[in-house]
């Protein structure tokens, strides 16, 4: 089993953090994992993406050029990368910001109004985790305890108060 994931959006949307949580979940389960962040020189507002590979065998390269699952947090990222998804793969998008449906008939498309849902649930800034929850639901990867451990490992010591809200956002995404 080898699965590749590509998260993409603007800097500040938590693209790298969502990928980090997924990578830690893989590590918690004993898989081989790569996590490769990529971002422009801008801290916020520039493009940001993150490649994650999870496998039961050694991984030859951390680069993900044809993801099995693409998580799009904004329209420019969606437009740029949707054609890279492997035939038979999936896209999970924040339809609040992407604003369109996939025209590809060879992939599964999941639209989640993640930004709108985050605002309604008083989880502003956690649309990334809502989309990650949808990913966990649709792929069947990892149980609740593993996800909790991954979030706890990903959140810095001085920000531990954010663990609960991140877990709430993941649960909200799993309900979509």
C-alpha positions in Angstrom: 0.0 0.0 0.0 1.4 3.3 -1.1 -0.8 6.5 -1.1 0.3 9.9 -2.2 -1.4 13.2 -1.1 -1.0 16.8 -2.2 -2.3 19.7 -0.1 -2.3 23.1 -1.8 -3.5 26.6 -0.9 -2.4 30.0 0.1 0.2 30.5 2.9 -1.5 30.9 6.2 -4.3 28.4 5.4 -2.6 25.6 7.3 -1.6 23.6 4.3 1.7 22.4 5.8 0.1 21.7 9.2 -2.6 19.5 7.7 0.0 17.6 5.8 2.0 17.3 9.0 -0.9 15.8 10.9 -1.5 13.2 8.1 2.2 12.3 8.1 2.3 11.9 11.9 -0.8 9.7 11.7 1.1 7.4 9.3 4.1 7.4 11.7 1.9 6.5 14.6 0.6 3.5 12.7 4.2 2.4 11.8 4.2 3.3 8.1 7.0 4.7 6.1 6.2 8.4 5.6 7.5 11.4 3.7 6.4 15.0 4.2 7.7 17.6 1.8 6.6 21.2 2.3 6.9 23.8 -0.5 6.1 27.5 -0.3 7.0 30.8 -1.8 9.0 33.6 -0.1 5.8 35.2 1.2 4.6 34.0 4.6 0.9 34.7 4.1 -0.9 35.0 0.8 1.7 33.2 -1.3 1.3 29.7 -2.7 1.9 26.8 -0.4 1.8 23.1 -0.9 2.7 19.9 0.9 3.3 16.4 -0.4 2.8 13.4 1.8 3.5 9.8 0.9 2.4 7.0 3.2 3.5 3.4 2.4 4.1 0.0 3.9 7.5 -0.1 2.2 10.4 2.2 1.8 9.6 5.3 -0.2 11.9 6.1 -3.2 11.1 9.8 -3.5 9.1 12.3 -1.5 8.0 14.2 -4.6 4.3 13.9 -5.4 3.6 14.8 -9.1 0.5 12.7 -9.5 -1.3 12.5 -6.2 -3.9 9.8 -5.4 -5.7 12.5 -3.3 -5.5 16.2 -3.9 -6.7 18.6 -1.2 -7.4 22.1 -2.7 -7.9 25.0 -0.2 -8.3 27.7 -2.9 -9.1 28.2 -6.6 -5.7 29.1 -7.9 -4.2 25.9 -6.5 -7.2 23.9 -7.7 -6.9 25.3 -11.3 -3.1 24.6 -11.3 -3.1 21.1 -9.9 -6.4 19.3 -10.7 -5.1 17.8 -13.9 -2.2 16.2 -11.9 -4.5 13.8 -9.9 -4.1 10.2 -10.9 -6.9 8.7 -12.8 -9.1 6.9 -10.2 -7.9 9.3 -7.6 -9.8 11.9 -5.7 -10.0 15.7 -5.0 -11.2 17.1 -1.7 -11.9 20.8 -2.1 -13.0 23.8 -0.1 -15.9 24.7 -2.3 -16.3 28.0 -0.4 -13.0 29.2 -2.0 -12.7 27.0 -5.1 -16.2 27.8 -6.4 -16.4 25.2 -9.1 -16.8 21.5 -9.5 -14.4 19.1 -11.1 -15.1 18.4 -14.8 -12.9 15.2 -14.7 -15.0 12.1 -15.0 -12.1 9.8 -14.0 -11.7 11.0 -10.4 -14.0 11.3 -7.4 -14.7 14.8 -6.3 -15.7 15.8 -2.8 -16.8 19.4 -2.2 -16.9 20.7 1.3 -17.8 24.3 2.3 -14.9 24.2 4.7 -14.4 27.9 5.2 -18.1 28.5 5.7 -18.4 25.6 8.1 -15.4 26.7 10.1 -17.0 30.2 10.5 -20.4 28.7 11.5 -18.8 26.4 14.0 -16.6 29.1 15.5 -13.5 27.3 14.2 -12.2 30.1 12.1 -8.9 29.3 10.5 -9.5 25.5 10.7 -10.9 24.8 7.2 -7.7 22.8 6.6 -8.6 20.5 9.4 -12.2 20.1 8.2 -10.8 19.0 4.8 -8.4 16.7 6.6 -11.4 15.1 8.4 -13.1 14.6 5.1 -9.9 12.9 3.8 -9.9 10.6 6.8 -13.6 9.7 6.2 -13.3 9.1 2.5 -10.0 7.1 2.6 -10.7 5.1 5.8 -7.2 5.9 6.9 -6.6 5.8 10.6 -8.8 5.5 13.6 -9.8 8.2 16.1 -7.0 7.4 18.6 -4.3 7.6 15.9 -5.8 10.9 14.6 -5.8 12.3 18.2 -2.2 11.3 18.7 -1.1 12.9 15.4 -2.8 16.2 16.3 -1.2 16.2 19.8 2.2 15.5 18.2 1.8 18.2 15.6 0.7 21.1 17.9 3.6 22.8 19.7 3.8 22.7 23.4 2.9 26.3 23.9 -0.2 25.9 21.7 -1.6 22.8 23.3 -4.9 24.7 24.0 -5.6 24.3 20.2 -5.7 20.5 20.2 -9.4 20.4 21.1 -10.5 22.8 18.4 -8.4 21.0 15.8 -10.0 17.7 16.8 -13.5 19.3 16.6 -12.7 20.5 13.1 -11.6 17.1 12.0 -14.8 15.6 13.4 -16.9 18.2 11.6 -15.1 17.2 8.4 -15.8 13.5 9.0 -19.5 14.3 9.1 -19.5 15.9 5.6 
